[in-house]
Amino acid sequence: MRRESLWLKFVRYWYGIDSKLDERQLAEVERIGNNDYVISGIVELILLVITLIMALTIKSELALWFLPLAIAIMMLMMSAYTYLAMRKLKIFSVEITADERPEAIRRIWIKAIIAGIIGAVFGTLGSALGASSVQNNLVNVLDFWPQGLWLGVCCGAGSAIGRVQRLKVIKEDE
């Protein structure tokens, strides 16, 4: 069997796939990713044109609020499409025995804590960067730890809940 490439490992991590993929599943994952890329590229182009028209005709402040909000909504819709398409493939479930469940839960908590820490760091830095750009001067990054903490908790809890729900305990044949 061929070794899994670094890119495939990243794709599996990005989509939250814990099991190995066969050729058919891999082809479907690539198709879903290609659909996401093409649709998001077209929608982003349309959103940029709308933002440009808004900036030139209405108010530039309104355009500055419209673009990030519209892109966030588009990303949520693309995430929902990806999740539903992947769920239809049935590659999210992880089959384990009852004896393997405690170890699997421990690994899930470790991954959730790591996701929470990464989310907290990016949430804090993103909030500080946004405030710096609005105020046109540098701000203290540590003043934004509550926003980062909130995002970290959401990322960690979401990761843990999603992974625990995918565990399927199977009975061993005796």
Secondary structure, DSSP 8 states (H G I E B T S, - for coil): -----HHHHHHHHHHT--S---HHHHHHHHHHHHHHHHHHHHHHHHHHHHHHHHHHHS-HHHHHHHHHHHHHHHHHHHHHHHHHHHHHHT-S-EEE-TTTHHHHHHHHHHHHHHHHHHHHHHHHHHHHHHHHHHHTS---GGGGHHHHHHHHHHHHHHHHHHHHHHEEE-----
